[in-house]
Amino acid sequence: MIDETYLSTIIDTSRPHVPCMYDYYLGGQYNSTVDRAAAQKALDAVPTISLMARMNRGFLRRVVRFMARQGVRQFLDIGSGLPTNGNTHEIAQEVLGEANARVVYVDHEEIVKTLGSEILAKDENSAVVIESCLHPQEILDHPDVRQLIDFSQAVGILMISLLHFFSDAQLPVIIDPIRNAACSRSYFAASQFYTPEDGKFRYDEDKGEQVAEQYRAASTNTYGRTEQEIVNKIFKRDGWEMEEPGLANVGAWRVDDGDKVEGDPDDCYILGGLAKKM
């Protein structure tokens, strides 16, 4: 684990941070005692959270790989969390080569900037920007974004496990300006926690409330949506078409044997999809 004394000089380690909790679910080292305690309480309530995190990360890898193979060479990863192993820049570079892939990570947590800059210290084609996704114009105008992302060329926009932290009224504020800035042949990928149509989860709903409580402690609300709500409120826009297989469980979206996460996708309550601007 990262040195806790050092971490306390960067962030407030008296409260949990969502990117660090997520890093813990993935088995990472960039988390504090408080982050681990909050994450473990969530895991005690719903043990499949770590499975969901791994399947969600697998979805990220596959959509980036798909976009890169379609010729996309630049990626804007909003709500990225920490750019640790297997994240956007590494996957894009695997396909395109380090010199040909440009990635900007955007997150509102200062720890992402501090630790992310260390992780990316030797990578001139990747950057971390600290900005809220609720301020899309500030993201578009940020000098690091303008230096690395050319919106006259195809761009891969990612909002992975981001939008369930925002209300329905906030979604178009976050999504539309970024997607409107993209040219044709660009892509938009997103995943979000969902509520089954029948309202029935494989875990006890009281335990689900315990998970929500840990995120509220990290100053974050969560908003589950049904499959149709995700399609209508997140993906459905004029001029954009979803790639096959449409909206799907992230544990099953274009999975191949070389990138399969062990576990039952039915235990993963995250749906994801990829849309192309025509």
Residue frames relative to the residue before (quaternion, step in Angstrom):
aa qw qx qy qz dx dy dz
M 1.0000 0.0000 0.0000 0.0000 0.00 0.00 0.00
I 0.5735 -0.5768 0.4502 0.3683 3.53 -1.20 0.52
D 0.6003 -0.5910 0.3991 0.3619 3.58 -1.08 0.73
E 0.4364 -0.7415 0.4517 0.2360 3.56 -0.63 1.18
T 0.6154 0.5467 -0.3494 0.4475 3.59 1.06 -0.71
Y 0.6499 0.5009 -0.3074 0.4820 3.56 0.99 -0.86
L 0.6466 0.5351 -0.3211 0.4388 3.57 0.92 -0.91
S 0.6545 0.5335 -0.3116 0.4358 3.58 1.00 -0.80
T 0.6221 0.5254 -0.3478 0.4647 3.60 1.22 -0.34
I 0.6760 0.4892 -0.2775 0.4762 3.58 1.27 -0.35
I 0.8218 0.0653 0.0301 0.5652 3.54 0.86 -1.01
D 0.5784 -0.5416 0.4736 0.3844 3.52 -1.35 0.13
T 0.1470 -0.8266 0.5405 0.0544 3.58 -0.22 1.26
S 0.4930 0.6412 -0.4455 0.3839 3.58 1.24 0.32
R 0.7552 0.2495 -0.1731 0.5809 3.58 1.31 -0.17
P 0.5339 -0.6369 0.4411 0.3386 3.59 -1.13 0.53
H 0.2312 -0.7478 0.6095 0.1260 3.55 -1.28 0.53
V 0.5427 -0.6659 0.4073 0.3103 3.57 -0.78 1.03
P 0.6661 0.4890 -0.3454 0.4448 3.70 0.78 -0.81
C 0.6748 0.4905 -0.2981 0.4640 3.58 1.04 -0.74
M 0.5974 0.5314 -0.3558 0.4838 3.58 1.12 -0.62
Y 0.6585 0.5036 -0.3054 0.4684 3.57 0.93 -0.88
D 0.6191 0.5364 -0.3333 0.4668 3.57 1.03 -0.79
Y 0.6367 0.5232 -0.3218 0.4661 3.59 1.02 -0.78
Y 0.6307 0.5332 -0.3357 0.4530 3.60 0.95 -0.83
L 0.7099 0.4506 -0.2496 0.4803 3.57 1.08 -0.77
G 0.5410 -0.6365 0.3932 0.3841 3.58 1.30 -0.01
G 0.4066 0.7367 -0.4530 0.2944 3.58 1.21 0.45
Q 0.5112 -0.6674 0.4692 0.2706 3.55 -1.34 0.08
Y 0.6169 0.5835 -0.3398 0.4043 3.59 1.23 -0.24
N 0.5263 0.5917 -0.4326 0.4310 3.56 0.51 1.25
S 0.3967 -0.7225 0.5250 0.2123 3.55 -1.18 0.70
T 0.7190 -0.4093 0.3298 0.4548 3.54 -1.34 0.06
V 0.6656 0.4980 -0.3002 0.4678 3.58 0.97 -0.88
D 0.6245 0.5266 -0.3369 0.4682 3.60 1.00 -0.77
R 0.6822 0.4938 -0.2870 0.4565 3.56 0.87 -0.97
A 0.6414 0.5251 -0.3291 0.4523 3.58 1.00 -0.80
A 0.6683 0.4872 -0.3014 0.4746 3.60 0.93 -0.89
A 0.6621 0.5026 -0.3064 0.4638 3.56 0.95 -0.89
Q 0.6634 0.5103 -0.3126 0.4493 3.57 0.97 -0.82
K 0.6048 0.5379 -0.3549 0.4679 3.59 1.08 -0.64
A 0.6442 0.5019 -0.3148 0.4837 3.56 1.02 -0.79
L 0.6643 0.5017 -0.2987 0.4666 3.59 0.99 -0.84
D 0.6160 0.5436 -0.3477 0.4518 3.57 1.04 -0.71
A 0.6726 0.4788 -0.2876 0.4854 3.56 1.09 -0.75
V 0.7954 0.0361 0.0282 0.6044 3.58 0.89 -0.99
P 0.2437 -0.8306 0.4811 0.1384 3.62 0.12 1.26
T 0.6333 0.5621 -0.3423 0.4071 3.61 1.13 -0.48
I 0.3935 0.7211 -0.4931 0.2865 3.62 1.21 0.06
S 0.6538 0.5020 -0.3294 0.4605 3.60 0.93 -0.79
L 0.6051 0.5349 -0.3462 0.4774 3.60 1.11 -0.67
M 0.6424 0.5202 -0.3200 0.4629 3.58 0.96 -0.89
A 0.6515 0.5179 -0.3181 0.4540 3.59 0.95 -0.87
R 0.6762 0.4863 -0.2993 0.4656 3.59 0.91 -0.87
M 0.6636 0.4850 -0.3145 0.4748 3.58 0.96 -0.80
N 0.6281 0.5296 -0.3316 0.4638 3.57 1.06 -0.70
R 0.6443 0.4994 -0.3173 0.4846 3.58 1.04 -0.77
G 0.6183 0.5316 -0.3416 0.4674 3.59 1.08 -0.68
F 0.6151 0.5339 -0.3312 0.4763 3.58 1.07 -0.76
L 0.6256 0.5332 -0.3318 0.4629 3.59 0.94 -0.86
R 0.6601 0.5102 -0.3167 0.4513 3.58 0.84 -0.95
R 0.7105 0.4756 -0.2810 0.4358 3.58 0.83 -0.94
V 0.6620 0.4825 -0.3388 0.4628 3.63 0.93 -0.71
V 0.6314 0.5153 -0.3411 0.4685 3.61 1.02 -0.72
R 0.6475 0.5161 -0.3141 0.4644 3.56 0.95 -0.88
F 0.6413 0.5234 -0.3184 0.4620 3.59 0.97 -0.88
M 0.6866 0.4854 -0.2947 0.4539 3.59 0.80 -0.99
A 0.6465 0.5230 -0.3230 0.4519 3.57 0.95 -0.86
R 0.6724 0.4911 -0.2978 0.4670 3.58 1.02 -0.76
Q 0.6374 0.4836 -0.3276 0.5026 3.59 1.29 -0.28
G 0.6500 -0.5562 0.3032 0.4197 3.58 1.27 0.12
V 0.4579 0.6557 -0.4732 0.3695 3.60 1.23 0.15
R 0.1218 -0.8283 0.5466 0.0195 3.56 -0.76 1.07
Q 0.7460 0.3049 -0.1927 0.5598 3.59 1.26 -0.03
F 0.1063 -0.8167 0.5664 -0.0293 3.52 -0.96 0.99
L 0.1439 -0.7566 0.6351 0.0590 3.52 -1.04 0.94
D 0.0911 -0.8255 0.5564 -0.0249 3.54 -0.26 1.36
I 0.0657 -0.8411 0.5364 -0.0243 3.58 -0.12 1.33
G 0.7762 0.1638 -0.1922 0.5777 3.54 -0.77 1.11
S 0.1939 0.8762 -0.4259 0.1153 3.50 1.26 0.63
G 0.2950 -0.7042 0.5785 0.2871 3.55 0.94 -0.82
L 0.7420 -0.3927 0.2848 0.4626 3.55 -1.24 -0.35
P 0.3869 -0.7391 0.5007 0.2310 3.63 -0.85 0.92
T 0.1478 0.8171 -0.5366 0.1502 3.57 0.65 1.16
N 0.8319 -0.2853 0.1424 0.4542 3.56 -1.35 0.00
G 0.8294 0.2166 -0.1800 0.4825 3.53 -1.04 0.89
N 0.4781 0.6765 -0.4442 0.3414 3.57 1.16 0.41
T 0.8328 -0.3324 0.1423 0.4192 3.52 -1.42 0.13
H 0.7017 0.4785 -0.3072 0.4294 3.61 0.71 -0.98
E 0.6537 0.5191 -0.3261 0.4436 3.59 0.99 -0.76
I 0.6722 0.4897 -0.3012 0.4665 3.58 0.94 -0.85
A 0.6477 0.5103 -0.3206 0.4662 3.58 0.94 -0.86
Q 0.6700 0.5028 -0.2978 0.4579 3.58 0.96 -0.83
E 0.5809 0.5750 -0.3752 0.4373 3.59 1.11 -0.59
V 0.7241 0.4260 -0.2349 0.4889 3.57 0.99 -0.87
L 0.8103 0.3387 -0.1308 0.4599 3.55 0.79 -1.09
G 0.4822 -0.6054 0.4764 0.4171 3.55 1.13 -0.60
E 0.6196 -0.6009 0.3577 0.3564 3.57 -1.00 0.82
A 0.6982 0.4917 -0.2844 0.4357 3.59 0.93 -0.84
N 0.7324 0.4609 -0.2284 0.4461 3.58 1.17 -0.50
A 0.6826 0.4550 -0.2867 0.4949 3.60 1.24 -0.11
R 0.0752 -0.7919 0.6057 0.0172 3.57 -0.83 1.03
V 0.0220 -0.8178 0.5717 -0.0625 3.56 -0.79 1.08
V 0.0543 -0.7528 0.6542 0.0485 3.55 -1.05 0.85
Y 0.2156 -0.7514 0.6159 0.0983 3.53 -0.86 1.09
V 0.0845 -0.7916 0.6047 0.0239 3.58 -0.93 0.91
D 0.1845 0.7556 -0.6124 0.1415 3.56 -0.87 0.97
H 0.4604 -0.6966 0.4736 0.2801 3.59 -1.16 0.51
E 0.5959 0.5807 -0.3610 0.4211 3.60 1.25 -0.25
E 0.4756 -0.7035 0.4546 0.2688 3.57 -0.71 1.10
I 0.5916 0.5829 -0.3725 0.4141 3.58 1.09 -0.63
V 0.5975 0.5607 -0.3662 0.4410 3.59 1.11 -0.59
K 0.6491 0.5064 -0.3138 0.4730 3.58 1.00 -0.79
T 0.7034 0.4857 -0.2816 0.4359 3.56 0.78 -1.03
L 0.7434 0.3795 -0.2265 0.5020 3.57 0.72 -1.02
G 0.6253 0.5495 -0.3388 0.4384 3.58 1.04 -0.72
S 0.6419 0.5218 -0.3256 0.4579 3.57 1.01 -0.76
E 0.6202 0.5220 -0.3381 0.4781 3.57 1.12 -0.62
I 0.6593 0.5160 -0.3035 0.4549 3.55 0.93 -0.93
L 0.7719 0.3539 -0.1651 0.5016 3.57 0.99 -0.89
A 0.2609 0.8336 -0.4683 0.1334 3.58 1.30 0.17
K 0.7727 0.3440 -0.1825 0.5013 3.61 0.97 -0.77
D 0.6010 0.5619 -0.3476 0.4498 3.56 1.28 0.18
E 0.2307 -0.8203 0.5122 0.1076 3.58 -0.20 1.28
N 0.7003 0.4697 -0.2679 0.4660 3.59 1.19 -0.39
S 0.6892 0.3858 -0.2860 0.5425 3.59 1.26 0.32
A 0.0196 -0.7982 0.6017 -0.0194 3.55 -1.13 0.68
V 0.2790 -0.7229 0.6040 0.1865 3.53 -1.33 0.37
V 0.1011 -0.7861 0.6094 0.0202 3.55 -0.87 1.04
I 0.2427 -0.7561 0.5904 0.1445 3.56 -0.91 0.93
E 0.3395 0.7001 -0.5589 0.2867 3.53 -0.47 1.27
S 0.4856 -0.6531 0.4929 0.3078 3.57 -1.11 0.62
C 0.5046 -0.6453 0.4810 0.3125 3.55 -1.04 0.76
L 0.5738 0.5783 -0.3752 0.4422 3.59 1.27 -0.21
H 0.6956 0.3802 -0.2549 0.5538 3.57 1.33 -0.05
P 0.0434 -0.8658 0.4975 0.0316 3.61 0.65 1.06
Q 0.6369 0.5264 -0.3575 0.4352 3.61 0.99 -0.67
E 0.6202 0.5294 -0.3397 0.4688 3.57 1.08 -0.69
I 0.6104 0.5284 -0.3453 0.4786 3.57 1.10 -0.66
L 0.6870 0.4951 -0.2859 0.4484 3.57 0.80 -1.02
D 0.7311 0.4320 -0.2282 0.4762 3.59 1.05 -0.79
H 0.4593 0.6999 -0.4547 0.3040 3.60 1.20 -0.21
P 0.5424 -0.6635 0.3980 0.3272 3.62 -0.81 0.89
D 0.6466 0.5091 -0.3350 0.4588 3.61 1.01 -0.67
V 0.6249 0.5084 -0.3343 0.4891 3.57 1.11 -0.65
R 0.6792 0.4946 -0.2936 0.4559 3.57 0.87 -0.92
Q 0.6412 0.5310 -0.3254 0.4484 3.59 1.10 -0.64
L 0.7945 0.3449 -0.1577 0.4742 3.58 0.91 -0.91
I 0.7638 0.3349 -0.1801 0.5215 3.61 1.11 -0.61
D 0.1353 -0.7683 0.6243 0.0415 3.54 -0.81 1.11
F 0.2529 -0.8222 0.4932 0.1299 3.57 -0.24 1.27
S 0.5418 0.5674 -0.4316 0.4452 3.60 1.23 0.16
Q 0.6763 0.3897 -0.2643 0.5664 3.56 1.38 -0.08
A 0.6621 -0.5191 0.3579 0.4049 3.56 -1.21 0.52
V 0.0593 -0.7899 0.6103 -0.0027 3.55 -0.98 0.92
G 0.3145 -0.7213 0.5844 0.1983 3.54 -1.14 0.67
I 0.1397 -0.7939 0.5904 0.0413 3.57 -0.54 1.21
L 0.0673 -0.8101 0.5824 0.0076 3.56 -0.79 1.03
M 0.0358 0.7466 -0.6636 0.0291 3.55 -1.06 0.88
I 0.0577 0.8481 -0.5156 0.1073 3.53 0.52 1.28
S 0.8388 -0.0715 -0.0075 0.5396 3.57 -0.72 1.14
L 0.4400 0.6855 -0.4532 0.3622 3.54 0.98 0.91
L 0.7560 0.4922 -0.2468 0.3541 3.54 0.63 -1.18
H 0.5869 0.5639 -0.3968 0.4244 3.63 1.15 -0.24
F 0.5887 0.5440 -0.3774 0.4638 3.58 1.27 0.09
F 0.7239 0.4086 -0.2213 0.5100 3.60 1.29 -0.02
S 0.5416 -0.6444 0.4476 0.3018 3.54 -1.14 0.75
D 0.6847 -0.4692 0.3574 0.4280 3.57 -1.29 0.25
A 0.6511 0.5257 -0.3204 0.4439 3.60 0.99 -0.81
Q 0.6846 0.4922 -0.2881 0.4539 3.60 1.08 -0.64
L 0.5316 0.6802 -0.4035 0.3032 3.61 1.10 -0.59
P 0.7127 0.4304 -0.3045 0.4626 3.68 0.67 -0.88
V 0.5737 0.5779 -0.3763 0.4419 3.60 1.15 -0.55
I 0.7032 0.4613 -0.2486 0.4806 3.56 1.02 -0.88
I 0.7743 0.4339 -0.1966 0.4165 3.52 0.72 -1.17
D 0.7257 0.5275 -0.2853 0.3374 3.57 0.62 -1.18
P 0.6755 0.4884 -0.3438 0.4325 3.67 0.75 -0.81
I 0.6489 0.5108 -0.3259 0.4602 3.59 1.01 -0.76
R 0.6942 0.4638 -0.2849 0.4709 3.56 0.86 -0.92
N 0.6313 0.5321 -0.3368 0.4527 3.59 1.05 -0.65
A 0.6405 0.5347 -0.3216 0.4476 3.59 1.14 -0.60
A 0.6243 0.5694 -0.3316 0.4197 3.57 1.20 -0.51
C 0.4111 -0.6972 0.5305 0.2519 3.56 -1.10 0.71
S 0.6849 -0.4365 0.3573 0.4613 3.56 -1.30 0.06
R 0.7561 0.3296 -0.3191 0.4667 3.53 -1.27 0.69
S 0.4986 0.6155 -0.4417 0.4212 3.58 1.30 0.21
Y 0.2777 -0.7573 0.5724 0.1471 3.54 -1.29 0.39
F 0.1490 -0.7566 0.6310 0.0854 3.51 -1.30 0.56
A 0.0425 -0.7967 0.6026 -0.0171 3.57 -0.69 1.13
A 0.0811 0.7870 -0.6078 0.0690 3.56 -1.00 0.83
S 0.0582 -0.7528 0.6510 0.0784 3.51 -1.30 0.45
Q 0.0273 -0.8107 0.5831 -0.0451 3.53 -1.11 0.68
F 0.5465 -0.5866 0.4941 0.3364 3.55 -1.18 0.70
Y 0.1016 -0.8252 0.5544 0.0380 3.58 -0.86 0.91
T 0.3660 -0.6803 0.5938 0.2250 3.49 -1.39 0.40
P 0.4613 -0.6818 0.4803 0.3028 3.64 -0.70 0.97
E 0.6262 -0.5722 0.3786 0.3702 3.56 -1.10 0.71
D 0.7195 0.4188 -0.2508 0.4941 3.59 1.06 -0.73
G 0.4977 -0.6939 0.3980 0.3352 3.57 1.33 0.03
K 0.6049 0.5815 -0.3446 0.4210 3.58 1.29 0.05
F 0.1772 -0.7710 0.6070 0.0754 3.54 -0.82 1.09
R 0.5526 -0.5885 0.4652 0.3633 3.55 -1.28 0.22
Y 0.7052 0.3679 -0.2642 0.5455 3.59 1.23 -0.07
D 0.6408 -0.5315 0.3961 0.3873 3.56 -1.27 0.41
E 0.4815 -0.6991 0.4428 0.2887 3.61 -0.78 1.00
D 0.5794 0.5629 -0.3820 0.4489 3.59 1.14 -0.51
K 0.6391 0.5041 -0.3202 0.4847 3.56 1.11 -0.68
G 0.6010 0.5520 -0.3537 0.4571 3.55 1.10 -0.64
E 0.6260 0.5270 -0.3278 0.4722 3.56 1.09 -0.70
Q 0.6060 0.5447 -0.3550 0.4583 3.59 1.09 -0.62
V 0.6225 0.5217 -0.3305 0.4806 3.57 1.07 -0.74
A 0.6528 0.5188 -0.3131 0.4546 3.59 0.89 -0.94
E 0.6284 0.5507 -0.3311 0.4385 3.56 1.04 -0.77
Q 0.6392 0.5174 -0.3326 0.4616 3.61 1.01 -0.71
Y 0.6672 0.4780 -0.3058 0.4826 3.59 1.05 -0.68
R 0.6036 0.5254 -0.3654 0.4755 3.59 1.09 -0.57
A 0.6116 0.5429 -0.3430 0.4621 3.58 1.12 -0.66
A 0.6851 0.4231 -0.2630 0.5315 3.55 1.23 -0.52
S 0.5301 -0.6750 0.3690 0.3567 3.57 1.30 0.52
T 0.6043 0.5340 -0.3575 0.4711 3.56 1.07 0.78
N 0.2462 -0.7421 0.6049 0.1510 3.56 -0.95 0.94
T 0.2228 -0.7533 0.5944 0.1719 3.57 -1.26 0.29
Y 0.1453 -0.7814 0.6051 0.0469 3.56 -1.11 0.80
G 0.2070 -0.7721 0.5911 0.1080 3.56 -0.42 1.21
R 0.0831 -0.7892 0.6073 0.0374 3.57 -1.11 0.71
T 0.5061 -0.6241 0.4901 0.3379 3.57 -1.15 0.53
E 0.7025 -0.4580 0.3350 0.4296 3.55 -1.30 0.29
Q 0.6893 0.4749 -0.2920 0.4628 3.60 0.84 -0.92
E 0.6278 0.5279 -0.3407 0.4594 3.60 1.04 -0.70
I 0.6337 0.5229 -0.3352 0.4612 3.59 1.00 -0.75
V 0.6441 0.5116 -0.3215 0.4692 3.58 0.93 -0.87
N 0.7338 0.4560 -0.2494 0.4375 3.58 0.73 -1.07
K 0.7777 0.3924 -0.1876 0.4539 3.57 0.84 -0.98
I 0.7590 0.3591 -0.1971 0.5060 3.59 1.15 -0.50
F 0.8129 0.3114 -0.1484 0.4692 3.59 0.75 -0.98
K 0.6726 0.5388 -0.3176 0.3954 3.59 0.93 -0.81
R 0.2401 0.7324 -0.5982 0.2191 3.56 -0.46 1.29
D 0.5654 -0.5886 0.4492 0.3635 3.58 -1.09 0.68
G 0.8088 0.2774 -0.2133 0.4726 3.55 -1.00 0.86
W 0.6796 0.4274 -0.2854 0.5234 3.59 1.27 0.02
E 0.0770 -0.7899 0.6076 0.0319 3.56 -1.01 0.82
M 0.4290 -0.7104 0.4965 0.2546 3.56 -0.93 0.90
E 0.4273 -0.6685 0.5512 0.2583 3.53 -1.12 0.77
E 0.5788 -0.5586 0.4582 0.3781 3.56 -1.23 0.50
P 0.6084 -0.1590 -0.7748 -0.0645 1.60 -2.07 1.41
G 0.6383 -0.4916 0.3351 0.4885 3.62 1.10 0.50
L 0.7480 -0.3063 0.2666 0.5250 3.56 -1.09 -0.66
A 0.0961 0.8075 -0.5686 0.1241 3.58 -0.73 1.06
N 0.6402 -0.4728 0.4258 0.4306 3.51 -1.31 0.24
V 0.4954 -0.6884 0.4325 0.3060 3.59 -0.77 0.98
G 0.6292 0.5410 -0.3342 0.4470 3.58 1.19 -0.45
A 0.7506 0.3592 -0.1942 0.5195 3.56 1.28 -0.24
W 0.4913 0.6795 -0.4307 0.3338 3.63 1.25 -0.14
R 0.8423 -0.1924 0.0795 0.4972 3.59 -0.56 1.27
V 0.2113 0.8008 -0.5317 0.1773 3.58 0.96 0.84
D 0.0699 -0.7529 0.6505 0.0713 3.54 -1.12 0.73
D 0.6981 -0.5043 0.3068 0.4053 3.56 -1.21 0.42
G 0.6702 0.5242 -0.3050 0.4278 3.57 1.09 -0.60
D 0.7784 0.2609 -0.1382 0.5540 3.59 1.23 -0.26
K 0.3708 0.7398 -0.4755 0.2984 3.55 1.04 0.79
V 0.2797 -0.7397 0.5906 0.1605 3.55 -0.93 0.96
E 0.4449 -0.7027 0.4847 0.2707 3.57 -0.75 1.03
G 0.5769 0.5594 -0.4391 0.4018 3.55 -0.91 0.94
D 0.5440 -0.6224 0.4674 0.3136 3.54 -1.30 0.30
P 0.4247 -0.7183 0.4841 0.2633 3.63 -0.59 1.07
D 0.5870 0.5870 -0.3777 0.4101 3.60 1.14 -0.49
D 0.6321 0.4995 -0.3299 0.4921 3.57 1.29 -0.24
C 0.6405 0.5058 -0.3076 0.4892 3.57 1.32 -0.07
Y 0.1462 -0.8229 0.5473 0.0442 3.58 -0.42 1.23
I 0.4970 0.5966 -0.4648 0.4254 3.53 0.79 1.13
L 0.1343 -0.7772 0.6116 0.0624 3.55 -0.86 1.00
G 0.0527 -0.8083 0.5863 0.0076 3.55 -1.10 0.71
G 0.0049 -0.7998 0.6003 -0.0011 3.52 -1.25 0.41
L 0.2590 -0.7422 0.6019 0.1402 3.53 -1.37 0.26
A 0.0737 -0.7995 0.5961 0.0080 3.56 -0.82 1.04
K 0.2549 -0.7617 0.5822 0.1261 3.55 -1.17 0.71
K 0.3674 -0.7046 0.5599 0.2346 3.55 -1.03 0.80
M 0.3186 -0.7966 0.4922 0.1469 3.54 -0.58 1.20
